[in-house]
């Protein structure tokens, strides 16, 4: 007779947790993998690169992670305290502030590296990039990202001052949803390769995951009411 091994509930739970950890590790490494696939960083190190190019490519890496964190903030916020939160990694359920801080820093590095790259390329400080400019498609795309960053600063300040602004801080902090929209649009428009191949799939996945999370939150709210 053959012996049938039955998976116990505890073993099944461990398997689910292991698979979930693998999935989220893949998600967190996706921007780095995409960056390595489309950036010949080794040739830059070995043979040299045009002026400012290294700063450009690392700005792109920080920008990809900014897009990921933007989308994840929506997903984790919408699914928190719902039955769908089991899909989220354990370490992230109560780390909204830490992820928000990480988003702020990678976005700051993204901007700083990009401005440095342009400044080195033009041999002068490109301060005009820090001002709104709608004169063409390229500068309009930059301005959308700039406005998103300014709104993010207001949202973060509102959260830090929530004890002093109890009536308005939540409304100001909810501007982050607009930041997410503008940030992802900026990322999709600005890159020469972002609207093709794996980059397009990456941004589509970010937008789709945020939309699904919003839909699930709405359904949960309707069920509870």
Secondary structure, DSSP 8 states (H G I E B T S, - for coil): --------HHHHHHHHHHHHHHHHHHHHHHHHHHHHHH--HHHHHHH--STTHHHHHHHHHHHHHHHHHHHHHHHHHHHTTSGGGGGS-GGGTT-HHHHHHHHHHHHHHHHHHHHHHHHHHHTS--GGGGS---SSHHHHHHHHHHHHHHHHHHHHHHHHTTTT-TTTHHHHHTTHHHHHHHHHHHHHHH-SSTTSHHHHHHHHHHHHHHHHHHHHHHHHHHHH-
